[in-house]
Structure formats: C-alpha cells, structure tokens
Amino acid sequence: MFSRCLRADFYKMKRNPITIAHIVIPIVVSIVFLAYYATSGWNETDKISAFFEALGSGFPVLIGIFIASTMEQEQNAGAFQNLLTLRSKTAALFSKAVTLILLSLFALLFTAVLFGVGFIIIHGQGTASMGVLLMAAFVMWLSAIPLYLLFDIFAFVFGKAFVIGAGLISGLISALFLTDIGMYAWKVVPLSWTARMPETFLVYELADIGALSEIRSQALIYMAVAIVCLAGYFIFAANYEGSKISE
C-alpha cells in the first residue's frame, strides 16, 4: 500500500511547482554565493561554513512552505476525502512526507555539487573535497527529518498559516543558535539542527578534530528525537480524521 501511495505522490509531483522549486532554488542559491565568493576576501573554510550555515537557516522556512503547499493541494482536492477514504490513511499520509523528504535529499545534494564545482573553479581544489560537501549536505538532510514529520502534523491539524509560521520561527532559531546563545542548548533544540549539525560536522572536518565528541553525543540525542517523532507521526496518521480548520 505504501509503495503505491509513494508512486502516486511522485506522479502527482511531475511538473509541480514544488518539484521545480527543488531544482531552481539550488541553482539560484549556488550562483548567488559563488558570485559573492569570487570577489570576497574570506578564507576558504569560512566561505564553506557560511554557505552551509545560511542554507541550514533558510531550510526550515522552505520546509514549512512546501508542506503547506502539499496540504493545501489535498484540501482543495476534496477537503481531504481522498486521504480519508483510502484503505490506509497512515500509508497515504506518510508517503506525502517521504516524497518531500526524498525531494529535499536530491535538492541538498544537487546544491552541494553545484557549489562544490563552482568553488573548485574559483579557488581550485582546496581544503574541502566534494565528498566533505556532499556529507555536510547529507547531515543537513538527516537533521531536517524530524522537522518534516512535526511540520506535516502541524499542517494537517492546524493549517497552512500555522506551519509556515513554524517554518519562519524555526529558521530564526537556527540562525540565532549559530551564535553563542546556542552554544550549549542547540543539541536539545531540534529547530536549530538544520544549521548547527552540518556546521559542527564541518568544524570537525576542516578545523577541529576534537568536535568528534560533540558529534557523538549529538547522534544519541538525534536518534531519540527521530524515533519519538516517527512514532508520534504514525499515531497521528492512524487517528487522523480530517482538518476542521477553515482558512
């Protein structure tokens, strides 16, 4: 049932603005940063870290917008009746979350490749290999999975305005927690992870091997939060009876 729902959702995403955005946004973001870095006096490590920090801070905002758009499509297609009449609501709802999660993996890896190629053209092969950039993008993707699950629940329970607002707040927290304010608290605040987790990985790879201990301690917290979010999502999906919110 889940595989059929997933295929159906990918089919519906063909030529969808959400899919196009997952291609266009990486191109635009990479071009903007590379154009600036071509004349900037920053060192290479700072340029790479700043790119992923900015990307991670903006990622939750996009998650909120994309999930709100997906929810709105279902609402407009018959007030969620297409979901509620299926044999497995859980499979149908989860497939929508997985579709966006997989699209985000493609978009982040695509962004890393575009940025990496452009960075090599500008600076030559420097401190960070393409493998490091791809791994940083993968870490960012992992850090966003709990947000996708939480925001999907927010969208179907509270509506599109709420989940877009949650995305904006999460983006602000991500940026704020890159400062000293989040030095110790960021590990237990999932809203900050999309910026802070890849930043910590890059510190380990490019500057301080001692950051490995921080990565290990964060991995345990991440696994616990991810499991709780996944379990909560399945409980929500199994009991979902449609949204009564009128927007």
C-alpha positions as semicolon CSV with decimal commas, in nm:
position;residue;x (nm);y (nm);z (nm)
1;M;0,000;0,000;0,000
2;F;0,276;0,245;0,095
3;S;0,472;0,185;-0,227
4;R;0,160;0,250;-0,437
5;C;0,092;0,572;-0,246
6;L;0,454;0,680;-0,289
7;R;0,444;0,618;-0,665
8;A;0,117;0,808;-0,690
9;D;0,259;1,105;-0,498
10;F;0,570;1,119;-0,717
11;Y;0,349;1,101;-1,025
12;K;0,141;1,394;-0,896
13;M;0,462;1,588;-0,832
14;K;0,561;1,582;-1,201
15;R;0,576;1,939;-1,332
16;N;0,452;2,054;-0,993
17;P;0,586;2,393;-0,873
18;I;0,722;2,220;-0,562
19;T;0,937;1,988;-0,773
20;I;1,053;2,276;-0,992
21;A;1,147;2,472;-0,680
22;H;1,368;2,184;-0,563
23;I;1,568;2,231;-0,885
24;V;1,562;2,609;-0,926
25;I;1,641;2,706;-0,566
26;P;1,971;2,509;-0,551
27;I;2,082;2,673;-0,877
28;V;1,995;3,025;-0,761
29;V;2,146;2,984;-0,413
30;S;2,471;2,839;-0,550
31;I;2,508;3,113;-0,812
32;V;2,446;3,392;-0,559
33;F;2,703;3,262;-0,310
34;L;2,963;3,177;-0,573
35;A;2,927;3,520;-0,734
36;Y;2,990;3,682;-0,396
37;Y;3,275;3,449;-0,305
38;A;3,452;3,520;-0,635
39;T;3,543;3,866;-0,503
40;S;3,525;3,810;-0,128
41;G;3,835;3,817;0,087
42;W;3,718;3,545;0,326
43;N;3,929;3,233;0,367
44;E;3,801;2,912;0,212
45;T;3,692;2,748;0,537
46;D;3,483;3,049;0,638
47;K;3,319;3,061;0,295
48;I;3,216;2,696;0,308
49;S;3,090;2,720;0,666
50;A;2,892;3,039;0,593
51;F;2,730;2,879;0,288
52;F;2,601;2,579;0,484
53;E;2,501;2,794;0,781
54;A;2,290;3,018;0,557
55;L;2,147;2,717;0,376
56;G;2,061;2,550;0,706
57;S;1,896;2,864;0,844
58;G;1,673;2,902;0,538
59;F;1,589;2,533;0,505
60;P;1,314;2,521;0,774
61;V;1,135;2,813;0,608
62;L;1,122;2,622;0,280
63;I;1,008;2,306;0,460
64;G;0,715;2,495;0,608
65;I;0,618;2,641;0,270
66;F;0,644;2,311;0,081
67;I;0,446;2,116;0,341
68;A;0,179;2,389;0,349
69;S;0,150;2,366;-0,030
70;T;0,114;1,987;-0,019
71;M;-0,154;2,009;0,250
72;E;-0,341;2,276;0,055
73;Q;-0,347;2,056;-0,255
74;E;-0,520;1,781;-0,058
75;Q;-0,761;2,030;0,093
76;N;-0,853;2,171;-0,248
77;A;-0,888;1,825;-0,399
78;G;-1,188;1,742;-0,182
79;A;-1,140;1,852;0,176
80;F;-0,901;1,560;0,247
81;Q;-1,157;1,300;0,138
82;N;-0,903;1,144;-0,099
83;L;-0,694;1,062;0,208
84;L;-0,973;0,963;0,442
85;T;-1,134;0,715;0,203
86;L;-0,817;0,516;0,139
87;R;-0,771;0,176;0,300
88;S;-0,464;0,300;0,489
89;K;-0,458;0,664;0,595
90;T;-0,121;0,604;0,758
91;A;0,042;0,493;0,433
92;A;-0,116;0,779;0,238
93;L;-0,007;1,048;0,483
94;F;0,339;0,904;0,539
95;S;0,403;0,878;0,165
96;K;0,347;1,252;0,131
97;A;0,605;1,324;0,400
98;V;0,851;1,078;0,245
99;T;0,804;1,232;-0,101
100;L;0,909;1,573;0,027
101;I;1,192;1,424;0,233
102;L;1,334;1,248;-0,073
103;L;1,297;1,560;-0,287
104;S;1,490;1,753;-0,023
105;L;1,771;1,494;-0,032
106;F;1,803;1,544;-0,408
107;A;1,792;1,924;-0,370
108;L;2,059;1,935;-0,097
109;L;2,297;1,700;-0,278
110;F;2,238;1,893;-0,601
111;T;2,319;2,217;-0,419
112;A;2,638;2,069;-0,274
113;V;2,753;1,952;-0,619
114;L;2,680;2,287;-0,785
115;F;2,851;2,480;-0,506
116;G;3,143;2,237;-0,495
117;V;3,208;2,252;-0,869
118;G;3,184;2,631;-0,870
119;F;3,407;2,660;-0,564
120;I;3,675;2,445;-0,727
121;I;3,658;2,657;-1,043
122;I;3,707;2,974;-0,835
123;H;3,965;2,850;-0,582
124;G;4,098;2,523;-0,717
125;Q;4,094;2,206;-0,507
126;G;4,122;2,346;-0,157
127;T;4,054;2,242;0,199
128;A;3,721;2,068;0,140
129;S;3,672;1,786;-0,107
130;M;3,347;1,722;-0,289
131;G;3,291;1,430;-0,054
132;V;3,300;1,660;0,250
133;L;3,047;1,897;0,091
134;L;2,815;1,610;0,000
135;M;2,841;1,468;0,351
136;A;2,761;1,810;0,501
137;A;2,450;1,824;0,281
138;F;2,356;1,473;0,390
139;V;2,395;1,568;0,757
140;M;2,166;1,867;0,697
141;W;1,909;1,636;0,536
142;L;1,918;1,400;0,833
143;S;1,877;1,692;1,072
144;A;1,561;1,803;0,888
145;I;1,371;1,473;0,903
146;P;1,218;1,541;1,248
147;L;1,107;1,883;1,122
148;Y;0,933;1,729;0,822
149;L;0,739;1,493;1,049
150;L;0,647;1,763;1,301
151;F;0,556;2,021;1,038
152;D;0,343;1,769;0,850
153;I;0,138;1,715;1,166
154;F;0,112;2,092;1,217
155;A;-0,010;2,141;0,859
156;F;-0,284;1,880;0,870
157;V;-0,401;1,972;1,220
158;F;-0,361;2,350;1,235
159;G;-0,346;2,460;0,871
160;K;-0,104;2,620;0,628
161;A;-0,062;2,954;0,809
162;F;0,050;2,777;1,126
163;V;0,308;2,556;0,955
164;I;0,451;2,845;0,752
165;G;0,482;3,040;1,077
166;A;0,653;2,741;1,239
167;G;0,900;2,731;0,950
168;L;0,981;3,100;0,989
169;I;1,032;3,065;1,365
170;S;1,250;2,759;1,314
171;G;1,462;2,948;1,060
172;L;1,512;3,233;1,306
173;I;1,606;2,989;1,583
174;S;1,852;2,814;1,352
175;A;2,026;3,143;1,277
176;L;2,016;3,258;1,640
177;F;2,159;2,932;1,771
178;L;2,464;2,966;1,547
179;T;2,574;3,238;1,791
180;D;2,695;3,190;2,148
181;I;2,330;3,181;2,259
182;G;2,301;2,827;2,125
183;M;2,646;2,706;2,221
184;Y;2,521;2,456;2,478
185;A;2,146;2,441;2,417
186;W;2,140;2,361;2,045
187;K;2,175;1,985;2,091
188;V;1,833;1,956;2,258
189;V;1,653;2,206;2,031
190;P;1,564;2,027;1,704
191;L;1,455;2,355;1,543
192;S;1,822;2,458;1,532
193;W;1,964;2,138;1,389
194;T;1,948;2,215;1,016
195;A;2,212;2,485;1,060
196;R;2,405;2,363;1,363
197;M;2,452;1,994;1,278
198;P;2,625;2,048;0,941
199;E;2,823;2,336;1,092
200;T;2,955;2,103;1,364
201;F;3,041;1,842;1,104
202;L;3,237;2,098;0,902
203;V;3,423;2,212;1,213
204;Y;3,529;1,851;1,265
205;E;3,633;1,802;0,901
206;L;3,800;2,138;0,836
207;A;3,921;2,280;1,165
208;D;3,898;2,081;1,489
209;I;3,903;1,703;1,511
210;G;3,802;1,743;1,877
211;A;3,447;1,816;1,758
212;L;3,406;1,440;1,711
213;S;3,298;1,400;2,074
214;E;3,027;1,662;2,021
215;I;2,905;1,479;1,712
216;R;2,885;1,150;1,902
217;S;2,683;1,299;2,187
218;Q;2,451;1,472;1,942
219;A;2,396;1,149;1,748
220;L;2,237;0,984;2,053
221;I;2,002;1,279;2,109
222;Y;1,914;1,287;1,741
223;M;1,824;0,919;1,732
224;A;1,600;0,953;2,038
225;V;1,418;1,258;1,893
226;A;1,383;1,099;1,549
227;I;1,230;0,782;1,696
228;V;0,985;0,984;1,907
229;C;0,886;1,199;1,609
230;L;0,838;0,893;1,388
231;A;0,626;0,716;1,650
232;G;0,424;1,032;1,707
233;Y;0,368;1,072;1,336
234;F;0,230;0,718;1,297
235;I;-0,002;0,769;1,594
236;F;-0,125;1,094;1,437
237;A;-0,170;0,938;1,093
238;A;-0,359;0,635;1,227
239;N;-0,605;0,860;1,410
240;Y;-0,637;1,141;1,156
241;E;-1,000;1,225;1,076
242;G;-0,953;1,534;0,862
243;S;-0,897;1,902;0,940
244;K;-1,180;2,123;1,058
245;I;-0,981;2,439;1,006
246;S;-1,118;2,686;0,754
247;E;-0,854;2,915;0,608
